[in-house]
């Protein structure tokens, strides 16, 4: 038996349009009793909502989704005042960690709802509606002494038609204004490594479309990495700059190749 850690954007889907064959390939593995943990650096959606979307595309109920929001809350203590630049998934995760959540978008520019020097940490995730006021409040809180944390630092993510700015692009503006570098929690950094290792103590195959996040994550975990070319990485970017078990056009061909590649002892 083989367990799997599978990226979403650029692997299972682009935008919300499934990559051909991806759902069928994973459904087959789940039907065999193998475990599939979907692991995404996108913190904007709640994991339960992402799981519901996967089920809507044909995967069985009960699919497991881990996001970078789940990783970054390991860096937040209960009771802390946390200014959040991000979507519902990040806001809910920080709230569930027992922190006092201050949404950066809650007040108009110049009227922060809490004194900036009362903020213990600023947490940044993907937010499609970020504006100058949010950047200003986040940077101001960091300059006043708050820790700067980020769900991830991905510069882009693949949509249905093209690449779009990712959390890293937004984070760069806050880092520049604050004069501080963030502690990043998502792939391939320590908090996500620790989270996945606790979930899958026997190891797994990591499948992704980026060597800088998915590949480095697999390298940090010491697990096999499979690279698919349906997202950010293209044939022009080869050879990969991390140890790679398989390079495949898409998830369907990746899974087929890996089942043959993995040692028989991993499949028994």
N, C-alpha and C positions, 0 to 999 in steps of 0.2 A: 504494500500500500504506500502511496505517496501523498503527502499533504502539499498544499499550494498557497502561496501568498501572491495575489494577483492585483496589479494596478488597474485602475478604471479608465481614466482619460487617456485616449490613444491606444488602449489595449482591448477593453471590453466595448467601449463606445467612443465616438467622436461627437462632441456636444452631448446629445442623448440618442443619437442614431447608432444602433449596435453595429460593430464591425462584423461583417458576414462570417458566420460560423462560430462566433465567440460563445454565444449562449449555449449552443448545442454541445460544444466541446466541454464546457464546464459542467453542464447538466449530466453528461456521461460520467464524468469523474465523481460527481456527488452521488450518482446512482450506484457506483461501485463501493461507496462507503468512505471515499477519501474526503478529507476536509479542505475546504476552500475558504480562505480569509481574504476578503477584498480590502486592500490597503491603499488609501488615497491621501495625497497631501492637500486635497481640497477640503477646507474646513468650513466652507460657506453653508453647506447643507447639513442637517442632522443625519446621523447614521441611519436612523430608522426610516427616514424619507428616501435615502439612497437605496436602502434595502428594498423598500416598496417599489421603487422604479425598476430594480433588477427583477423582482418577482413579476412585475407587469410585462417585462420583456420575455418571460418564460422560464426563469429560474425558479426552483422550488422554494416554498415559504421556509423561513428560518435561516436565510443566508446571513453570514457574519460580515459586518462592515466595520473597519477601523479607520478613523480619520486622524489627520494631524491635530485636530482639536482634542482627541482623546490623549494624545501624547503630551501636548503642551500643558494640560492641566496638572500633570505631575510636577510641574514647576511652580504651582500656585498653592498657597497654604489656606486652609479654611479661615474665614474671618478677614482676610486681606481685602483691601479696596483695590479693585482691578478695573482699569479703563480698557474697554474692548473696542478695537477697530476690526469689525468683521461681521459675518452674517449670522443667521439664526443658529447654525450648528455650533459656532464658537461661543456665542452668548449663552446657549443652554449648557454647554459643557462646563464653562467657567462657573455658572450658577450652581450646577450639580456638585461641583467641587467644594461648595460651601463658602465661596468668596462673595463679597459685596460687589455686584456688577454695576459698572457705570458705562453705559453705551456711549461711545464717542460721538455718535450722531444724534444724541438726545436733545441737545440744546443748539440754538443758533450760534453762529460765530460770535465770540466775545462774551458769551454768557454761559460758561461752563457750570454744570449743575453741582459740582463739588470742587473744593479748593484743590488746585493742582498739587500742592505740597502734601495733601492727605492721601494721594494715590500711591499705593505700594508697588504696583506693577502695571505696565501697559502691555497688552497682548494684541498682536496684529495677525489678522488672517485675511483671506481674500474677501474684498468688499467691492462690489461693482458700482456702488453709489458713493464712493469716498469723495470728499470735497476738501477744500482748503481748511475749513474750520476743524475737521477731524484731524488732519495732519498737524495743525497748529496746537490743538489740545494735547495730542499724543506726545509731540515733541516737547511741549511745555512741561508736561508731567515728568518726562524723563530728565529734563534739565533741572527739575525741582527735586530729583533724587529717586524717582521710580525706576525699577528694573525694566528693561526693554526685552520682551519675549516675542517670538514669532512662531506661528504654527508651521511655516515652511518658508523657503526662500526661492521657490521656483520662479524663474523670470517669466515663463510663458506656460500656457497649457493649450492643447489642441482642441479646436472646435470642429464643427462639421465642415467648414470651408477653409479655415486658416488658423494660425496661431493667435491667441489672445494674451494680453498682459496678465501675468500671474501675481501671486502675493509678493514675490520678490521685487517686482517693479514698484508696488505700493510701499513696501518696507524700505526700499532705498530712499524714498523721499523723506520718510520719518527719520531714518538713520542720519541722513544728511543734515536735516534741520536740528536734530537733537545732539549731534556730535558724538553719538554712541553707536556701537555695533550690537545687534540683537543676539540673544541666546536663542538658537533655533531648535525646535523640538521634533519636527517631522522628518521624513526620510531625507538623508540617511543618518540622521543624528542620534545621539545616545538614548533620549527618551523613547523614541520609536523602536530602536533596537531592543531596549529592555522590555517594552510592552509586548512585542512579538515573541521574544524569547520566553516570556512568562506564559503566553497563550499556546505556544507550540514548542514545548521543551524537547521534543524529538526531532525538530528541524523541519524544513520544508524547501520546496523550490520557489524561488522568487521570479516572477514574470513581470517585465515592465518594458516601457518604450524609451527609457532614459538611462544612460550609464551614470550620470552624475547624481541621480537620486536612487533609482531602483538598483542599479548595478553596485553602487557604493554601499547601499543597504545590505545587499547579499554578501558583499565582501566583509562588512563589519560583523555580520552574523556568522560567517563561515559556511554559508549555504550556497547551493548551486544557483546560478543566474541564467535566465533565458531572456534574450533580447528580441522584441518584435519590432518590425519596421512599419507599423501601421499608425504611428503617432509622431512624436518629435524627431526621433532618429530616423534617418533615411539611408539608403545604400551609399550615398556620397560621404557619409560620416564614418564608414567602416575603414579599418578594423576597429572594434570596440577597445576602449582604454581601460577596461576592467576584465578580470577572468570571466569568461562566458562559456557556458556549456553548449548552448544552441543559439543560432541566429536564424530567425524565421520571418516570413513575410507577415504573418498574422498569428493570432492566438490558436486558431484551428490547427494550422501546420506546426506551430510550436509544440502543442500538447502531443500531437502524433509523433513528432520527432523525439520528444523527451521520454515518452513511454518506452521507446526503443533504446534510448541512450542510457537511461538510469540503470544501475546495476540490478540484477535480478533480486538480490537480497533486499533492495528497497521496495520491491513490488510484491513480495511474498507476505 
